[in-house]
Amino acid sequence: MCQLSHLKSKGFQTMWVDGAGKGQDYFKHGTNAYALCYSLAGFDIFDVPDVGPPNMMCIDGKWIQTRGKGNCF
């Protein structure tokens, strides 16, 4: 399970939070944006091609209609 402190130590910076309780946080690393999808087991990191809101939804800790998907850094 990834930890937020681990991400921050790798240079990730919080961009914004997409609403309270939605489980979607966007992080920026250099010029790349990443989205976190929370679940009870932790969270997965998904690549976001654009800095703007991605074309994906996080429902019950699972991403639906993702543009891209990745793993813990």
Secondary structure by P-SEA (a helix, b strand, c coil): cccaaaaaaacccccccccccccbbbbbcccbbbbbbbcccbbbbbbbccccccccccccccccccccccccc
